[in-house]
Amino acid sequence: MSRHAVVVGAGIAGLTAATSLARSGWRVTVLERAPELSEVGAGFAMSRNAVAAVRGLGFDDDDVAGLGFPTYAAGTWDLHGEPILTISDDPEVRASVALIGVHRVRLHETLQRHAAAAGVEVVTGERVTDLEPGEPHGAPARVAGREADLVVAADGMHSAVRARLFPRTTARYSGFSSWRAITPGRFGDGALRQYWGPRAEFGTMPVSGTHTYWYGYVAMPERTTIADEHAAATERFADWAAPVREIIAATPPEAVIRHDVHHIPGGLPRYHAGRVVLIGDAAHGFLPTMGQGAATALEDGLCVGLLIGAPVTDGAELAGALARFDAERRPRCRALGRASLASARIGSHLGGGWRQTLRNALMRRVPSSMIQRGSHAAMGWAPPTR
Ligand SMILES: Cc1cc2nc3c(=O)[nH]c(=O)nc-3n(C[C@H](O)[C@H](O)[C@H](O)COP(=O)(O)OP(=O)(O)OC[C@H]3O[C@@H](n4cnc5c(N)ncnc54)[C@H](O)[C@@H]3O)c2cc1C
């Protein structure tokens, strides 16, 4: 009889892990607290490593092409629109920062379709509040009244499973909140452009031939309530470069959403406990400043099947497979978490005045070869072979 895994959370990490496990011969049940499957949010920049992960999951050329708009990271400008660091048009450098501008809903729908095709059962309206982690060599895990050989905790930044198993590791408010929207129309040159100002960042990127995603990441007290988000974003960026003001002005007010941004500095000290493996934001929620949260959620999810599901199906011990997953994933995710913090310090979290002037002057000297090397470390990832 096949082994049974329960996945907590049907976000990007959970659906990817469920599909990867089902493809390696497991029976998989996903428990999702929301009454129906959906994805909140707007767009995201899908870097090469994220594309490698979805291809590893079985996405074909049509699936990948259907996700969004092929583009690249063009660089960073200051709030007045003066270049700070621009990517050269050398084809090799461009290829190293290639992206797909993805509408999150489209990625989520494609993940749902692959999960259904792999035979994954998804139960919605089921909020997990209780969990017994079991023992890798002994008792099964128990979660929401179900027995499981493996539990995958993919329940996001404020994970209930993490709170139960690692109560000392908690998500912290970053000090920043982020407006996001998808606006009808083409803006700019069709690339991902980011603008840095004192304690703020603005970014735009096409997600199709007809729609453009933007975000405005700004310092703000936690849980600030704003009656009119569109008006507040308009005011906050009123003295920024014309492309910033123009896309906000063109956005229907009801399309603007805002979320406080949290992170887990350092991530968990271990990504498993008992028969439970923790993945995605539940294990290592990053600041969004490297755009790697969803990408690593996809990597983690794929690796649950490759490094735990498949070896256990072939007779390996669960304890060893969990340890291998931890050894493969934790150093990489810790490094990306550190890089996201460092990027925030010199970028969107930096204060005003001389700091901006000095940073901009130094960054204008950065050669393209350095950008290429840096992006390869993060985005040159390929799925592990067994
Ligand atoms: C402003 C911003 C911009 C970003 N931009 C990018 C980007 O450009 N590129 C990128 O790679 N990443 C980006 N990210 C990060 C990315 O969005 C997240 O890292 C990613 O969505 C995490 O996926 P996840 O599946 O781990 O968690 P989530 O997407 O949070 O999914 C968790 C799921 O678990 C469910 N759940 C929670 N608790 C329970 C429970 N107790 N029982 C059952 N179900 C439960 C939730 O309803 C949800 O469906 C950005 C993040 C922010 C905040």
The ligand as an ORCA input file, in Angstrom:
! r2SCAN-3c Opt
* xyz 0 1
  C       5.283     42.206     -1.276
  C       5.809     40.856     -1.637
  C       6.356     40.642     -2.909
  C       6.881     39.406     -3.246
  N       7.434     39.214     -4.483
  C       8.023     38.039     -4.801
  C       8.670     37.829     -6.069
  O       8.691     38.705     -6.944
  N       9.262     36.611     -6.302
  C       9.226     35.613     -5.367
  O       9.795     34.524     -5.620
  N       8.600     35.773     -4.161
  C       8.004     36.944     -3.846
  N       7.378     37.117     -2.645
  C       7.348     36.009     -1.683
  C       6.277     34.968     -1.967
  O       5.025     35.595     -2.167
  C       6.155     33.964     -0.813
  O       7.432     33.614     -0.361
  C       5.420     32.693     -1.269
  O       4.110     32.995     -1.676
  C       5.380     31.654     -0.132
  O       4.602     30.545     -0.521
  P       4.113     29.487      0.566
  O       3.357     28.467     -0.214
  O       5.252     29.066      1.431
  O       3.142     30.299      1.534
  P       1.690     30.964      1.245
  O       1.619     31.462     -0.160
  O       1.460     31.923      2.348
  O       0.680     29.751      1.378
  C       0.302     29.185      2.628
  C      -1.042     28.486      2.463
  O      -1.342     27.810      3.686
  C      -2.682     28.083      4.069
  N      -2.737     27.964      5.534
  C      -2.174     28.770      6.438
  N      -2.399     28.331      7.689
  C      -3.121     27.181      7.555
  C      -3.645     26.246      8.503
  N      -3.458     26.388      9.815
  N      -4.338     25.183      8.034
  C      -4.520     25.013      6.676
  N      -4.060     25.878      5.757
  C      -3.344     26.945      6.190
  C      -2.926     29.502      3.544
  O      -4.318     29.789      3.413
  C      -2.201     29.451      2.198
  O      -3.009     28.938      1.159
  C       6.834     38.347     -2.300
  C       6.253     38.545     -1.021
  C       5.749     39.789     -0.699
  C       5.131     39.998      0.678
*
